Amino acid sequence: MNVLFTSDVSDHIDFLIPFLYELGYFPNKEKSRKYFRELVDNIKKNLPVRQHNPAPPYFYRYLKNRAHEEYLQFASFSKNRNTCWYAFFTIYEDEKTGDNIYLVHYIANNHTVAQYL
């Protein structure tokens, strides 16, 4: 099993680190970086064993290949009592090894996407 992130997800996290610090959610950029490092590590470690559900059609926009819409799923990751992050992903099979590859296409938290779930 392997959990990978699209470059769009990496770019989004790179944007969020200074943005959330500037909004005052973190006392410094290093705390913000640590928060997202821990979130990414949690997703990498636990996504394959998390309960996941089909993603609503609203989130299909984050797929590069719209032919895979019906396979887009999401799982939740709580960071604290106020914030839950959602990872939107598809699962592929590695043809050489037969292992599952989890490709994360988008991440967002309950403050921004709860109304679509």
Backbone hydrogen bonds in HBPLUS format (Angstrom, degrees):
<---DONOR---> <-ACCEPTOR-->    atom                        ^
c    i                          cat <-CA-CA->   ^        H-A-AA   ^      H-
h    n   atom  resd res      DA  || num        DHA   H-A  angle D-A-AA Bond
n    s   type  num  typ     dist DA aas  dist angle  dist       angle   num
A0002-ASN N   A0100-ASN O   3.06 MM  98  6.55 142.1  2.21 148.4 159.4     1
A0102-TYR N   A0002-ASN O   2.74 MM 100  6.08 167.5  1.76 165.7 169.8     2
A0004-LEU N   A0102-TYR O   2.77 MM  98  6.08 167.3  1.79 168.5 172.4     3
A0104-VAL N   A0004-LEU O   2.80 MM 100  6.12 173.4  1.81 158.7 158.4     4
A0006-THR N   A0104-VAL O   3.04 MM  98  6.22 159.9  2.08 173.0 167.7     5
A0009-VAL N   A0006-THR O   3.12 MM   3  5.36 125.3  2.43 100.9 113.5     6
A0010-SER N   A0006-THR O   3.22 MM   4  6.63 162.6  2.25 150.7 154.9     7
A0011-ASP N   A0007-SER O   2.86 MM   4  6.04 158.4  1.91 148.6 154.6     8
A0012-HIS N   A0008-ASP O   2.90 MM   4  6.05 150.5  1.99 140.5 148.9     9
A0013-ILE N   A0009-VAL O   2.96 MM   4  6.25 159.4  2.00 154.7 159.1    10
A0014-ASP N   A0010-SER O   2.95 MM   4  6.17 160.3  1.99 147.5 153.4    11
A0015-PHE N   A0011-ASP O   2.97 MM   4  6.22 138.4  2.15 140.9 151.7    12
A0015-PHE N   A0012-HIS O   3.19 MM   3  5.08 125.9  2.50  91.3 105.1    13
A0016-LEU N   A0012-HIS O   2.90 MM   4  6.19 155.7  1.96 147.6 154.6    14
A0017-ILE N   A0013-ILE O   3.05 MM   4  6.22 154.9  2.12 159.4 162.6    15
A0019-PHE N   A0015-PHE O   3.27 MM   4  6.24 156.6  2.33 148.6 154.4    16
A0020-LEU N   A0016-LEU O   2.86 MM   4  5.69 175.3  1.86 151.8 153.1    17
A0022-GLU N   A0018-PRO O   2.87 MM   4  6.05 163.4  1.89 151.3 155.5    18
A0023-LEU N   A0019-PHE O   3.03 MM   4  6.31 138.9  2.20 141.6 153.0    19
A0025-TYR N   A0020-LEU O   2.97 MM   5  5.50 154.0  2.04 171.4 163.5    20
A0024-GLY N   A0021-TYR O   2.91 MM   3  5.15 153.5  1.98 106.8 115.5    21
A0032-SER N   A0028-ASN O   3.28 MM   4  6.63 153.3  2.36 144.1 151.7    22
A0033-ARG N   A0029-LYS O   2.82 MM   4  6.10 158.6  1.86 152.0 157.5    23
A0034-LYS N   A0030-GLU O   2.89 MM   4  6.09 160.4  1.93 148.9 154.2    24
A0035-TYR N   A0031-LYS O   2.97 MM   4  6.12 156.7  2.02 144.7 150.6    25
A0036-PHE N   A0032-SER O   3.16 MM   4  6.49 162.1  2.20 151.6 154.7    26
A0037-ARG N   A0033-ARG O   2.83 MM   4  6.04 151.0  1.92 150.1 159.5    27
A0038-GLU N   A0034-LYS O   2.92 MM   4  6.09 163.6  1.95 152.8 156.3    28
A0039-LEU N   A0035-TYR O   2.99 MM   4  6.26 149.7  2.09 140.3 149.4    29
A0040-VAL N   A0036-PHE O   2.90 MM   4  6.05 168.7  1.91 149.8 152.1    30
A0041-ASP N   A0037-ARG O   2.90 MM   4  6.10 161.6  1.93 149.1 154.9    31
A0042-ASN N   A0038-GLU O   2.90 MM   4  6.02 154.3  1.96 144.2 151.2    32
A0043-ILE N   A0039-LEU O   2.93 MM   4  6.23 159.5  1.97 152.1 157.6    33
A0044-LYS N   A0040-VAL O   2.88 MM   4  6.11 166.8  1.89 155.3 158.8    34
A0045-LYS N   A0041-ASP O   2.94 MM   4  6.06 157.3  1.99 146.9 153.1    35
A0046-ASN N   A0042-ASN O   2.86 MM   4  5.81 161.0  1.89 151.2 156.6    36
A0047-LEU N   A0043-ILE O   2.93 MM   4  5.14 152.9  2.00 141.3 143.1    37
A0049-VAL N   A0046-ASN O   3.03 MM   3  5.51 140.0  2.20 114.1 125.2    38
A0050-ARG N   A0046-ASN O   3.05 MM   4  6.09 121.4  2.40 152.6 168.6    39
A0050-ARG N   A0047-LEU O   3.24 MM   3  5.18 151.8  2.32 102.8 111.1    40
A0053-ASN N   A0074-PHE O   3.00 MM  21  5.53 155.3  2.06 151.2 156.7    41
A0074-PHE N   A0053-ASN O   2.83 MM  21  5.53 145.5  1.95 152.2 163.6    42
A0055-ALA N   A0072-LEU O   2.92 MM  17  5.58 175.1  1.93 134.2 133.0    43
A0059-PHE N   A0056-PRO O   3.04 MM   3  6.05 154.9  2.11 134.0 136.9    44
A0060-TYR N   A0057-PRO O   3.04 MM   3  5.37 166.1  2.06 116.7 121.3    45
A0062-TYR N   A0059-PHE O   3.14 MM   3  5.89 170.3  2.15 120.8 123.8    46
A0063-LEU N   A0060-TYR O   3.01 MM   3  5.56 168.1  2.03 122.3 124.5    47
A0068-HIS N   A0065-ASN O   3.10 MM   3  6.07 171.9  2.10 128.9 130.7    48
A0069-GLU N   A0066-ARG O   3.26 MM   3  5.40 154.9  2.32 117.2 114.7    49
A0071-TYR N   A0068-HIS O   2.91 MM   3  5.45 155.3  1.97 118.5 126.7    50
A0072-LEU N   A0069-GLU O   3.12 MM   3  5.53 165.7  2.14 115.8 120.2    51
A0073-GLN N   A0089-PHE O   2.81 MM  16  5.37 166.3  1.83 158.8 163.7    52
A0089-PHE N   A0073-GLN O   2.82 MM  16  5.37 153.8  1.89 141.6 150.6    53
A0075-ALA N   A0087-ALA O   3.06 MM  12  5.50 144.3  2.19 141.6 152.4    54
A0087-ALA N   A0075-ALA O   2.95 MM  12  5.50 160.9  1.99 158.3 164.1    55
A0077-PHE N   A0085-TRP O   2.70 MM   8  5.04 147.8  1.80 154.2 160.3    56
A0085-TRP N   A0077-PHE O   2.80 MM   8  5.04 173.6  1.81 142.7 140.4    57
A0079-LYS N   A0083-THR O   2.97 MM   4  5.76 173.9  1.97 156.8 158.9    58
A0080-ASN N   A0083-THR O   3.46 MM   3  5.47 162.6  2.49 144.6 144.8    59
A0110-ASN N   A0084-CYS O   2.85 MM  26  5.51 138.0  2.02 153.1 166.4    60
A0086-TYR N   A0108-ALA O   2.65 MM  22  5.42 160.1  1.69 168.2 175.5    61
A0108-ALA N   A0086-TYR O   3.12 MM  22  5.42 147.9  2.23 141.9 151.5    62
A0088-PHE N   A0106-TYR O   2.87 MM  18  5.20 173.0  1.87 165.0 164.4    63
A0105-HIS N   A0088-PHE O   2.74 MM  17  5.73 156.3  1.79 156.1 164.4    64
A0090-THR N   A0103-LEU O   3.04 MM  13  5.39 149.7  2.13 139.0 146.2    65
A0103-LEU N   A0090-THR O   2.88 MM  13  5.39 167.3  1.89 164.4 167.1    66
A0092-TYR N   A0101-ILE O   2.81 MM   9  5.04 163.9  1.84 148.6 154.1    67
A0101-ILE N   A0092-TYR O   2.67 MM   9  5.04 160.5  1.71 153.1 155.7    68
A0094-ASP N   A0099-ASP O   2.76 MM   5  5.34 175.5  1.76 169.4 169.8    69
A0098-GLY N   A0094-ASP O   2.65 MM   4  5.00 148.7  1.74 147.5 155.8    70
A0112-THR N   A0109-ASN O   3.01 MM   3  5.70 153.4  2.08 117.9 125.2    71
A0113-VAL N   A0109-ASN O   3.10 MM   4  6.29 152.7  2.17 156.8 165.1    72
A0114-ALA N   A0110-ASN O   3.36 MM   4  4.66 149.2  2.46 117.1 118.6    73
A0116-TYR N   A0113-VAL O   2.89 MM   3  5.52 159.6  1.93 123.4 130.0    74
A0117-LEU N   A0114-ALA O   3.13 MM   3  5.30 155.7  2.19 107.0 114.4    75
